[in-house]
Amino acid sequence: MKQFISLVVIICLSMPITGFATGTNDEPPTNYAAFAIIMVVGLIVTFIVLHIAKKEAIDLQQKWDQLKIGMTDSEVIQLLGKPDDVNRTVGSWGVSEQWVYRFGSSYGGSYLYFENGILTSWQD
């Protein structure tokens, strides 16, 4: 859904740049109404996308606030979903895992640490 809306925004905002509803380099725009409609539609779609993104961020923060030390790995998956990456260490003491959640961003992400399937700490 987000990819579709983003595509519509890009198309709407690029139409005036590519010459739709505008003239050539030496000519003035030929259809001001079409240009105005395209810009308004672009702004509306942009507003909707930003509203959806804000709602998702609030929902994610509310879920993150429910995280508690001592939760099982199953409880965390039920709350946050499956992690993007899992780094696992097995030793004589048991199993240590680092779960990485990127939440669709390109930065390093948030890290959850488990000892034998129990949440012991996190870093965000």
BELDAKA-V493406 format. One record per residue. N is the residue number from 1. RES is the residue in one small letter. SS is DSSP state (H for helix, E for strand, L for the rest). PHI is phi in whole degrees, -180 to 180 (999 if undefined). PSI is psi in degrees with one decimal (none if undefined). Layout:
n: {N & N}
res: {RES & RES}
ss: {SS & SS}
phi: {PHI & PHI}
psi: {PSI & PSI}
This chain:
n: {1 & 2 & 3 & 4 & 5 & 6 & 7 & 8 & 9 & 10 & 11 & 12 & 13 & 14 & 15 & 16 & 17 & 18 & 19 & 20 & 21 & 22 & 23 & 24 & 25 & 26 & 27 & 28 & 29 & 30 & 31 & 32 & 33 & 34 & 35 & 36 & 37 & 38 & 39 & 40 & 41 & 42 & 43 & 44 & 45 & 46 & 47 & 48 & 49 & 50 & 51 & 52 & 53 & 54 & 55 & 56 & 57 & 58 & 59 & 60 & 61 & 62 & 63 & 64 & 65 & 66 & 67 & 68 & 69 & 70 & 71 & 72 & 73 & 74 & 75 & 76 & 77 & 78 & 79 & 80 & 81 & 82 & 83 & 84 & 85 & 86 & 87 & 88 & 89 & 90 & 91 & 92 & 93 & 94 & 95 & 96 & 97 & 98 & 99 & 100 & 101 & 102 & 103 & 104 & 105 & 106 & 107 & 108 & 109 & 110 & 111 & 112 & 113 & 114 & 115 & 116 & 117 & 118 & 119 & 120 & 121 & 122 & 123 & 124}
res: {m & k & q & f & i & s & l & v & v & i & i & c & l & s & m & p & i & t & g & f & a & t & g & t & n & d & e & p & p & t & n & y & a & a & f & a & i & i & m & v & v & g & l & i & v & t & f & i & v & l & h & i & a & k & k & e & a & i & d & l & q & q & k & w & d & q & l & k & i & g & m & t & d & s & e & v & i & q & l & l & g & k & p & d & d & v & n & r & t & v & g & s & w & g & v & s & e & q & w & v & y & r & f & g & s & s & y & g & g & s & y & l & y & f & e & n & g & i & l & t & s & w & q & d}
ss: {L & H & H & H & H & H & H & H & H & H & H & H & H & H & H & H & H & H & L & L & L & L & L & L & L & L & L & L & L & L & L & H & H & H & H & H & H & H & H & H & H & H & H & H & H & H & H & H & H & H & H & H & H & H & H & H & H & H & H & H & H & H & H & H & H & L & L & L & L & L & L & E & H & H & H & H & H & H & H & H & L & L & L & L & E & E & E & E & E & E & E & L & L & E & E & E & E & E & E & E & E & L & L & L & L & L & L & L & L & E & E & E & E & E & E & L & L & E & E & E & E & E & E & L}
phi: {999 & -62 & -64 & -64 & -64 & -61 & -63 & -62 & -61 & -61 & -63 & -63 & -78 & -89 & -59 & -63 & -68 & -85 & 109 & -68 & 67 & -131 & -85 & -77 & -56 & -99 & -109 & -74 & -55 & -100 & -139 & -64 & -64 & -62 & -61 & -64 & -62 & -61 & -66 & -65 & -60 & -59 & -66 & -64 & -64 & -61 & -60 & -62 & -61 & -65 & -64 & -63 & -62 & -65 & -62 & -64 & -65 & -65 & -60 & -64 & -63 & -64 & -66 & -62 & -67 & -85 & -66 & -135 & -60 & 100 & -67 & -81 & -62 & -66 & -65 & -67 & -63 & -63 & -80 & -106 & 89 & -70 & -71 & -73 & -144 & -132 & -107 & -119 & -125 & -113 & -144 & -65 & -79 & 135 & -120 & -111 & -132 & -115 & -101 & -114 & -115 & -101 & 52 & 77 & -105 & -94 & -75 & -57 & 103 & -113 & -122 & -116 & -119 & -122 & -121 & 52 & 84 & -117 & -68 & -110 & -169 & -151 & -138 & -130}
psi: {-48.4 & -39.0 & -39.7 & -47.2 & -41.3 & -40.4 & -42.9 & -42.1 & -47.0 & -44.7 & -47.1 & -41.9 & -22.3 & -15.7 & -46.6 & -34.6 & -36.4 & -0.5 & -11.4 & 130.2 & 13.7 & 165.4 & -174.6 & -171.4 & -37.6 & -5.5 & 146.2 & 164.2 & 142.9 & -18.1 & 85.2 & -34.6 & -46.2 & -41.9 & -45.2 & -42.2 & -44.3 & -43.9 & -40.6 & -44.9 & -43.6 & -43.0 & -40.9 & -46.4 & -40.6 & -43.4 & -44.4 & -45.4 & -45.4 & -37.1 & -44.3 & -44.5 & -40.8 & -42.7 & -42.6 & -39.1 & -40.6 & -45.0 & -42.3 & -43.0 & -39.8 & -39.9 & -44.1 & -35.1 & -19.3 & -7.1 & 133.5 & 139.9 & 137.0 & -8.6 & 151.1 & 162.9 & -34.1 & -40.3 & -39.0 & -41.8 & -40.1 & -35.7 & -49.8 & -12.0 & 177.5 & 144.1 & 160.7 & -35.1 & 152.4 & 123.9 & 121.7 & 136.2 & 127.4 & 129.2 & -175.6 & -23.9 & -18.4 & -145.0 & 126.8 & 137.2 & 143.2 & 119.2 & 136.2 & 124.6 & 121.6 & -19.6 & 41.1 & 7.4 & 167.8 & -8.1 & 176.1 & -34.5 & -169.3 & 146.3 & 133.7 & 140.7 & 130.0 & 143.3 & 115.2 & 42.9 & 6.5 & 131.9 & 121.9 & -26.0 & 169.8 & 162.0 & 125.3 & none}
